[in-house]
């Protein structure tokens, strides 16, 4: 172990090896800096082991189940028998293991000092790991997040978070999901495809409340068609776990008996007990306060990822890690525009978005200064082949650039790359309309939507 006990001072010491932490390490090493990367669990963090990757593997398995069940509409006679959770978990765990092995190789090949153990910040330039100091000219805090619960709702047994739900050996007959955000609707989508009777309970007036209202309504219609129940505007009053299940009580007085309660009410920052406040790092409700260059209140200490207030997305943390590495290396990177970060909810149907919602744009620029177009995927050939419904919604300033793009439909997450380029480069609809989109692809839906917004709709009603 290379550390200050051996006389070595690293250029960068990183506490946490999730998406933000390992990205910082890889980019810093690439820039010629000496790096120590500290992790108490597994390299790759929540995203790789208990978040993005395993949940999306489950969602793909769910898609296969749906395609098998509905295969006859495509002229294929296949029979759906059952979901083998042991087999599903073997597939899921295999994906994670392969990515983990590849990441370990990257860290090893970059000659990054990787330290396994419980780290704690003890001074502005030192992290102590199991009693041994690791010193750096710069320290990056990247300790990630954990699933939240509610007061008086202890996790255990039949009441669980996504951490436990990812490793179920047997499916429940029915389940209540508390929280209609990204995690909640993704698990609802998976379990419904696996023939679990699902009810989503959301305290706010609509599912995925952070998304554009049109996307929420489209998802709700799709969930109704799929037989997924939901209660919006329905805060939880309490939950009682007993021998055979959980009794969930809503503030409306409704009681729901269920085999399992999944608590998906968001994630909290991992900052408690790590020495941050003692060293002088300013916190706000547990989150680390930073400036636009991700500097904390302590000189030489930076923070990235879920512990920094804002969107808790792996790719946000990843990009922040690259930014901080380049900042430390003296490369003066441009600050990250938080509004330009793409978002994807991998339910069925998917939701993908970037930039401002229609409501946010009208609030920022004025109700009469915003123009909106929705292009229905019913006019898109590839979407018809995939038997999906949905739309691409564009939000622009009147006579100005695009400020938001919002999409619903199967696989629209694959379109958000172009969408973020359009929004982040402040493109005008006329500019996008002149680009050639390959046929037949769902990408054409973005082209058609921009044609409509430019005043020359083709496969759309004017």
Secondary structure, 3 states (H helix, E strand, C coil): CCCHHHCCCEEEEEECCCHHHHHHHHHHHHCCCCEEEEECCCCCHHHHHHCHHHHHHHHHHHHHHHHHHCHHHHCCCCCCCCCCHHHHHHHHHHHHHHHHHHHHHHHHHCCCEEEECCEEEEECCEEEECCEEEEEEEEEECCCEEECCCCCCCCECCEECHHHHCCCCCCCCEEEEECCCHHHHHHHHHHHHCCCEEEEEECCCCCCCCCCHHHHHHHHHHHHHHCCEEEECCCEEEEEEECCEEEEEECCCCEEEECEEEECCCEEECCCCCCHHHHCCCEECCEECCCCCCECCCCCEEECHHHECCCCCHHHHHHHHHHHHHHHCCCCCCCCCHHHCCEEECCCCEEEEEECCHHHHHHHHCHHHEEEEEEEHHHCHHHHHHCCCCEEEEEEECCCCEEEEEEEECCHHHHHHHHHHHHHCCCCHHHHHCCCCCCCCCHHHHHHHHHHHCCCCCCCCC
